Amino acid sequence: MNSLKQFHQAQNRAVQAARAVGELMRQNLRATKRINSATQHDIKLELDVRCQKLIEKTLRSAYPRIAILGEEGVLGDIEADRRWVLDPIDGTVNFTYGIPHCCVSIALQTRKAERGRRNSKVKDQERDEDHPDASYETVVGVVYDPFCDELWTAIRGHPSYLNGKIIRVSERSRLDETIVSIGFAKGPATLRRMLPVLNRLAPEDAPWSHDAEGPDDMPAHVKTMLTATSLHIPVLQGALALGTWQAIYLVEHRERPHRREIVLQFIGATD
């Protein structure tokens, strides 16, 4: 599997699997979940296993010899030259709480050519070689959000797409004209590396003030979550002045890792 045509065929199969799992996720978002295990910042659901089995069945029917490395287990030799990597419910914590902010993630990886590794910078190479997946690169990627019906697809070296349309990075050059989204894993090593980045982007002591918001003032929530400033929601005609995009917000504190609190619960329109 080396040609663009073959990569497109693999991508189409991954899309088929992602959409099938997405339908299962939609059907079960509000249902009572069966939890197989839970830790401080991770939850494993029985539905995770069902979703992975569905992906495995779809991918294996077309590519029986390609290994699968998944959140819920592995199939085949995951150190082979090609492998699927997948997270059947990417955002299980959100899904468990009924928050429709999660997706299906599927990637196809191939082992890197030696020449590509020799051409990399020495510092990057030393860092990468410590990682167990350093010898692989992703050649096909599929991410599907079943609740927004948004499908992101990409093939290495070619444009990325959202629902079949090419996507590009923003052309804005000023940070104060942008909306920035940042997320990272909860492990100590990742927190040590990423929290300084977050603090540079949004210092907690920055001179921001935002005490009231209008119907669709999303940046107010972003600043509130990042900087711990207060946020007041106005009431109009006996109802909260919220837009239809509002949902449940889980905020995780920088100074108290793994401490979450629900700061707002509202789903649907105000009228």
PyMOL commands that set and color helices and strands:
alter all, ss='L'
color gray80, all
select helices_A, chain A and resi 4-28+46-62+92-96+114-118+122-129+175-177+188-201+218-227
alter helices_A, ss='H'
color red, helices_A
select strands_A, chain A and resi 35-38+43-45+67-70+73-75+82-90+103-111+136-145+150-155+160-162+165-167+235-236+239-240+249-252+260-264
alter strands_A, ss='S'
color yellow, strands_A
deselect
rebuild
show_as cartoon
